[in-house]
Amino acid sequence: MKIFYTDGSAEPNPGPGGWAVIDASTKQPVKLGSAKDTTNIRMEGTALINAIKLADQEPVEIHTDSEFWINVITKWAPTWALNHWQKKRGEIKNLDLVKELYNLYREHDVKLIWVKGHDGLELNELADEAANHARKNQL
């Protein structure tokens, strides 16, 4: 089983952003990316998408400090999908990422694990540093 840690950042928010996927076995970034005008939420979601894609049909365990995306994928998106990607009040923000991430989650063997951010957990801190590095390098 592959184990990844993911993180994303934007500063200011919205503003330039970066994301990272860390391989737990090597403690090294295996994929990084950035965007010129984005949000923390979009970068967190993009990191999760890339982690699932890196698993390439193998079971994968992804540690993230984004409780928001875990809730989107496991609690809210199933209902939104049944309702033709509509919710009772307002639009679904970042619908492009929501759909892609939800579909990947359903098509792969993925275990999502929430970790507390900025709490000294080594691999989560490495993911945060790598995401910020990716953000700063694209400025």
N, C-alpha and C positions, 0 to 999 in steps of 0.2 A: 504494500500500500504506500502510495506517495503521500507525504505530509508537507503542506505548504502553510506559510504565514503570509497574509496579505495586508496591505495598507494603502491609503490614498490621502492626498492632501491638496489643498488649494490655499494660496495666500497672496492677497486677501481672498476672501470667499464671498462672491465669485472672483476669479482671477486666474493667474497661471497655476497649473496643477501638475501633479505627478503621482504615479502609482508604482507599486512594486510587488513582486512575488518572490518570497524567500523559500528555498528548499531546506527543510528542517535537517536533512541528513548532512548537508555540506555547510549549512549556515551562510550560504551565499545567495545573492540575487540571481534568479534564473530568467527573469523577464522584468523589464522596466519600460515605462512610457510616460508621456507628458502631453499636455494640451495647453494652448495659449490662453483660452478663456473658458473656464469650467468651474465646477464646484467640488467641494469635498465629497459629496454624495456620489457624483458621477465618477470620480476617481476611485472611490472605494468599490463601486460596482464594476468598473472596468478591471480592477485588480482581481476580483472574484471570477469574472468571465475568463480572464487569461489563465488563472490557476486551474480551472476546470478543463480548459482546452489543453493545457500542458499535461494533464493526467492521461490523455490519449486513450480513453476507454478503460484504464486501470482504476480500481477503487482509489478514492482520494479523500483525505481529511484536510479540511481547510480551517485554519485558526484565523479569526478576524475580530477586530474590536468594533466592528460595525453591527451593532444590534439591530439597527434600522434595516439593513439588507437581509439579515437572517429572518426578520419578521416579514419583510416583503416576500421573500422566496417561499417560506414555509407556512405563513398564515394568510396573507392578503392576496397574493397572486392567484392561488387556486380559485378563489371566489371571483376575482376580476376576470379571469379567463372564462369561467362559466357564464359570466354576464357580458361576454363579447368585449372585454377590456373597457368596461365602464364601471364606475362606482357611483354610489348614491349622490354624493356631493362633490362637485368639482371634477377637474381632470386628474388623470393619473400622471404625475410628473415623472419625467425621465422614462416614458413608456418604451422607448426603443431599447434601453438597457434592461428594463423590467422584463420585457418579453424574451430578449435573448438569454438573460440569466436564468429565468424560470424554465425555458425550454432546455437549456444545457443541464440544469439541475435534474430535470425529469428524465433526461436521456442518459445520464451517467450515474455511477455509484458514488455519491457525494455525501460526506458527513461534515456538517458545519458546526464549528465549536466557537462560542463567544469567549473572548478573553478581555479582561479589563485593560483599556488603553492607558499608556503612560504610567504603568504600575511597576516598572522594573523587570518585566518578563523579557528575557534576553532576545528571543526571536521576534517578538512583537516590536521591541525597540529597534532591532535591525531593520524590520520592514518599514517602520516609520522613518528612520534615517535614510533608507534607500529611496523611498517615495519623495522625501524632501530634496534629496540629491537630484533625482530625475526632474523635479519641478524647477530647481535652480539652474540646472544645465541647459534648459530650453529657453531661458529668458533672453 
